[in-house]
Amino acid sequence: MPKPFRMNSRMPTDRSASDTLGASRRDWMGKMGAGFAGLALASLLSEPSARGRESDAAPLDVRPRPPHHPPQARAVIQLFMHGGPSQVDLLDPKPELSKRSGQAPPDEVADDEKRTSFLLGSPFKFARHGSSGLEFSETLPAIARHADDIAVIRSMFTEHRNHEQAIWMANTGLTVAGRPNIGSWVAYGLGTENDSLPAYVALPDPRGLPVDGTRNWSSGWLPPLFQGTAVRSEGSPVLHLRPSAARDASVEAGRLGLLRALNARHRAARPGELELDARIASFELAARMQLTATDALDIDRETEATRRLYGLDVDRTRSYGRRCLMARRLVERGVRFVQLFMAGQPWDTHANNVAGTRSCCEQTDVPIAGLLTDLKQRGLLDSTIVQWGGEFGRTPTAETRDPTKTTGTEGRDHHPYGFSIWLAGGGIRGGYVHGATDDFGYRAIHQRTQTADLHATLLHLLGLDHERLTYSHHSRDERLTDVYKTRIVRELLA
């Protein structure tokens, strides 16, 4: 009778392996191989597929779901500034940088920044605003009037200096492509308060997509139902939403009832198909949107005073103002997360930083201030977080290598080591500056705030625990804040 096989540290030397196992090596490998195949088959037969498990774990609708704890906010409007706004020209005044403009950078700046050779002070003047004395650049006069509602984080840092990787970090939590956007996580965790509108809406620039295109509002490996719905700010907000010829209400109701029955039969025969579930859900949402989207997205229904507030009466501010006004109308009607984008990456001021920064501010300052004013006077700012910022900042040094040939058109390079963003509303402590960079605006040195900290704080304000908001993907419980040692930035909370 063959002896049993034991995993010993020493195998017997007086018998062959075939004697020890009671079979030849070929027989043993064949039997073991069949055993592994049987285990795999049993696993497949006894458990649902990976797609099925994920489908069972995830709610396949956007109906409201209870938060983990009482929330301080119910919606977010993210004003994403593609390209990286310059912190030292907008939100983080540096007298020492201006004093030493044109000089070689000190060692602590030169260590990491090899592509530039001299410091570049800001030509913009800073002033204190509100009772808090929060400092803003002269390029943001309208936003500055809301100083007492705004918290500026001057100590942000990120992990990559390339646009795409830094964008993925800012919006999905890691510098890798294909992960869910924070808006998708919010839609997944909370659903929408209005089942006739999406939980998550993206408002791209009609002039073109931002850098990284539609991936900016992708749900990644979360069910497609939770991806952002792109809405146009010019022309028909949602293409093909309404039939070209009006139908009688009874005919329309009959058509929808038949489609619902056919969809249900089709879905029942294909369980666990997330793409199919999302497609059917999106069609059903589109049908409901026929009744409500026209009202929600029609800014022509606003008063002339409101339209002027957002800058719709001026060519320079009209486009961004329309998107800001649409964002207010959407969160007013229960949309959880709204993102506003600009075409390309206009804040990417490698050349002529002064003119580029001023141009971006001229397009956005009045509309953003109008949004804050409108939210506040309607009682919505207390429940809506407004987030402003890009994927990183700009260097406090010039890209031009010869300080003797400066023309005032110098640019600034990408800068991940220390930059600024701001937040307002929804439980945010207004009139507050969090953290600091060094004397040159180069490196975050006090109350350093990483992306995961910001994400955890935003989720916390919405009533979501970033450690509990997970999704099973490839046998791993994924979360927005991933593997980082993360803290909620409680100093930011009102």
N, C-alpha and C positions, 0 to 999 in steps of 0.2 A: 504494500500500500504506500503510495507516495507520501513523503513527509510534507507537513505544511510549510509554507514559505513565511519566513519571519524577516523583518527588516532589522538586521543586526549590524553593529559597527564593523564586525569581522565576519567574513564568509569563510566556511570550511575550505581548507586547502587540499584535503585528501579525497575529495569527491568532485566530480565535474558539476558544472552548473545544471546540466540536464538531469543528473541524479538528484541534486538538491531540490529541484522543482518538480521532479517527477514527469518531465516532458522536455521535448527539445526547445531550443530558443524560438524556433519558428512557430511551434505549436503554442508556446506561451504568449508570444506577441500577437498571434492571431486571435487567441481567446480573449486577451486583454483588450485588443482593438474592438472586438465585437462587443465586449462589455461596455466600453466607453460609448460606442454607438447606441447601445441599448439605453444607457443612462440618458443620453441626449434625446433619444426618441421619447422615452418616458417623460422627460421634462417637458417636451413640446406638447405631448398629449395631455398631460395633467395640468398644465398651466396655460393661460392665455398667452398669445404672442406678445412681444415687446410693445407692438402697436396697441394691442388690446389692453395691456396693463396700463399704458399711458392714457388710453382713452377712458378706462374706468376711473383712473385717479383724477382726471381733469374734468371739470364741468364743461359740457359742450354747449353752453349758452352764456349769455352775458347778463342774465338776470341778477338783481342785487344780491350780494352775499354779505354776511355779517363780518365786520372787522375783528381783529384779534383783541383790540382794546378800544376804549372810547377815542374817536378821532378828534383832532383839532381842525382838520381840513377835509374837504370832500372832493377837491379837484385841483389839478395842476395845469398852469399854462407855462410851457417851456419856450423861452425865446432863445433859440439856439443861434449863436453867432459864428458861423463857419469861417474858419481861417485863423482864429485866435486873436482877439482884441488885445491891444497893448495896455498892460496894467499900469505902467508908469506914465501913460498919457491920459488915462481915464479915471482910475480909482485909487491909485497908490502913489501919492506925491513923494518925490525924492529930492529934497534940496541938495544933498551931497552929490547926487548924480548930475544935477544941473551945474553945480559949482565946478565939477571936474570934467565937464563935457569936453571932448577932444583929447583927453589924456588916455594913456594906456590903462587898461583895467587892472585892478589889483590882483594879486595871486589867486585869491578865493574866487574871483570871477573868471580869470584866464584859465584856471585848471580845466574846466569843462568846455569852455567856449573857444575853440581854436580857429573859427572861420572869420572872426572879426578882430579888429585890432585897437579900437578906441571907444570910449564911453560916449553915449549920445543922450544928452539931457532932453527933456521935453520942452517944446516951445510953448506949450499950453499953460495957462495960469490956473491955479487951483484956489477954491474959496470954500469956506465953511457955510453950511446951510442948516436951517431948522434950529430948533432948540437943542438938538443933539450936537450940532456942530460938525456933522459928517461932511467930509471933504469930497468934492467932485470937480472934475475938469470943466473948464469953460465950454467944452464941446457938448456937455450934457446939461444945459440950463433948465430944460423942462423936467427931466427926471429928477434933477437936484431939488426941485420944489417938494418932492416926496421923501426927503431925507429921513424924516422921523418915522417913516413906515418901512425903511429899507435896512437890511443887515448886509454889510459887505464882508465877504470872506477874502482876506488878502493873503492867505497862507495856503491856497490850493497848490497841489503838485500832482503830476501824473507820471506815467512810465515810458512814454514814447514820444519822439519828436516828429514823427511822420503823421500827416493829417489823418489818413484812414485808421491807423492803429489807435491814435489818440481819440478819434471820434468813437470807435468801438468801445474804448475804455470809458469815455464820458457817458455813453448811452446804454451800454450792455454790461459793463463791469469788468471786462477783460480786453486785452489787446489782440483778440483773435476774432475773426469773422464768423458770422453764422449764429450768434447768440441772440436771445430776445432783447428787444429794447425795453427800457424801464416802463414805457407806456403800456407795453404788452403785459408786463408783470402786474401793473396796477389793474388793468382790465381783467386779468386772470384772477386776481385776488379779491376784487370788489364788485366786478360787473358794472352795469350802468344803472342810473336811476330812471332812465327813459328808454323803454324797450323799442321805441321807434327811431332811435338814433344810436350810432355806434358808441361804444364805451371809450374808444381811442380814435382821435382824428388828427390827421396831419394836414397842414396848410402850406403847401410848397409855393414858391415864387412863380407867378405865371411866366416870367422871363426864362425860366429853366430850372432844372433840378439842382439841389445842392450837391457838393462833392459826396460820393458814395451812393448817390441816387436813392432809389426806393428802399435800399437796405437801411436807411435812417429810421424807417418806421416798421421794420420787419419783426415778426414774432419769432424768428429763428426756429428752434425745435419745439417751442410751445405750439399747441394746435393753431392752425392758420386763422381760426375764428378770432384770435386775440391780436392780430396784426392791426396796424393803424389803417384807417380808411382815409385815403387822400381825397381832399375836397378842393375844388378850384375856387379861386377868389375872383375870377372874371368869367363872364359867360355863365352857362348853366353850371351850378356848383357840382352836380353829379351827372355825368353823361348818361343818357338813355334811361333816366329815372322815370319819365312820364311817357305814355304812348303818344305817337305823332297825331293821332285822332282820338278825341274824347270818346269814352264808352259810357253807356248807361250804368248806373251804380249796381243794378241787379246782375248785369252781364259781368261786370268786373268781379263781383262777389262770387259768382258761379265759377269763373275762370280760376280764381285764387283757391276756392275750395277743391276743385278738381286737381290742381297742381299740388296742393298739400297732400291729398290722398295718394297721388302717384309718387310723390317724393317719399312718403312714409313707407310705401310698399318697396320702393327701390332701396331705401336705407335698410329696411329689415332684412333684405337678402344679402347685405354687405356689411355686417357688423364690424366695428373697429376701424373703419376707413375714415381717418381724420380729415383728409382732404375733401371727401364727399360730404361729411357732416358740416364742415366749414362752408362749403359751396352752397349747400341747401340753406343753412342758416343765413348766409349772406343774401340769398335770393328772397328769403322771407323778410329779412330786415329791409331790403330794397322796396318790397311791397308796402311795408309799414311806413317807410320814409316818403312814399308818394303823398301821404296825407300830412306829414309833419315837416319834412326837410325844407320845403319851399318857404314855410314861415320861419324856420330856424335860421336859414342861411340868407334870407332876403334882407340885406341891410338898407334897401331903399325904403323900408318901413320905418327907419329911424328918423328922428327929428333933424332938422337942419342944424340945430345947435349941437347935437350929438355928433353929427358927421364932421362938423368943424373941429370939435374937440379932438377927434382922431386925425385931423389933418387931411381930410378927404377933399378939401377945397383947394389944395396946393398940389401941383404936379409932383413935386419932389417927394412928398410924404404919402400920396394917395394910395399907392400899391401896398405898402406895409401897413398903413392905417386901415385899409379894408380887412386885412387878415387879423389885425388886433381886434377890430370890432366884431368880426365873425367869431373869434375866440370867446369874447364875452357872451355873445348870444348862445354859443354852444354850452359853455359851463353853466349858464343860467338855466338851461334846459336839461341838465343832468349828465352831460358828457364828463367823464372822469379825467381824461388827459388830452390836452391839445398842444401840439407842437407847431411853431412857426419857423419857417426856414427862408433863407435868402438864396438866390441863385449862385451857384459856384461856391467860392470861398472869398467873399469881398474883404474880409478882415485880414487877409494874408498879404501884409504890406511889406514884401521884400524890397520894393522900390517905392520911393516917395511916400513914406509912412505918414507924414503930416497930412498930405492931401487925401490919401486913402482913408485914414482914420476920420478926418473931418467929413468926408463924403458919407461914410457909413452912419455917422452920428446924425447928419442932416436928414437922412432917410428915416431913421428909427426913433430919434429922441422924442419928438412931439407925439407920434402915435403911441409909444410906450407910456409916456406920461398921461395921455388921454385914457389909456386902458386902466391905469392905476386910479385915476380920478373917477372914472365911470364905475369901476368895481366898488370903490369906496362909497360913492353916493347911493348906490343901489343895495348896499349892505352885503355885497358879495366878497369883498376883500378879506373879511374875517374867516371865510371858509374856502378861499382860493389862494393857493401858493403861486406866486409869479417868480419864475427862475430865469435869470439872465446870465449868459456866459458862453464861452466857446470851448474847444477841445484843449487848448493851452493858451499861453500868453505870447509876448514878444520879448526879445532880448533887450536889455538896457544898453546894448552896444550897437554900433552901426555895422551894416554889411559892407560898406565901402571900406577898403583897407588903408587908404591914404588920408589921414586927417587934414592934410594941407590942401586937399582938393574938395572940400565939402561945398555943396551947393544948396543945401536945404532940402534936397530931394532924396536924402539917404533913406534906406529901408531898415527894417528890423527883422531878424530871423525868428524861427520857431523857438518857443521857450517853455519846456515842461517843468522846470525846477521850482518855480514860484510864480503864481499869477492870481488874478482876482476874478470873482464872480459876485453877483448879489442876489438876494432873495427878499421877497416882501409878502405880507398877508399870511393867512392860514396858520396862525400860531407862531409866526416868526417875530422875534424881538426887533422892533424897529429902532432906528437911530443908533445902530451898534456896529462896531468894527471888530471882526474876529481875526486874531492872528496877525502876523507881520512877516515881511521879508527883510532882508538886510538893507544897509544904507543905499544900495544901488538897485534894489528891486530885482535882485538876481535869484536869491534862494530863500524859500520859506524857512524861517528859523524859529518861529514862536507859534504854538498851537497849530502845528502842521496838520493839514486836512487832506486826506486822500479821497479819491473818488468813492470808495466803498463807504467811508464815513458819511459823505453827502447823501448817497443813496439810502443808507440805513436811516438817516434823519428824515428824509422825505417820506419814506415808507412809514416811519413811526408817526409822523404828523397825520398821515392818512389812516392811522389805526392798524397798520400792518407790522408784524414782527418780522424783520428781515431773516431771522433764523428759522422761522416757522413757515415762511412763504417759499415752499419748495415744489419741485416738479421732478418726477422720476424720469430720467433720460439715460439710456444705456446703463441701467442698473445703478445709477448714482442719483442721489437727491440733489439736484442742482438748485442754486439760488442766485439771486442777482449779485449779492456781495461775495459769493464764491468762497475762496479759502482765506480771505484776508482777516487779520485781527482787527475787528471793526468796532467802532464805538459810535453811539448816537451823540451828536454834538449838542449837548444840552444847553451850552451857553447861548446857542442861537434861538432857543425856545422862549416865547414870551412868558 
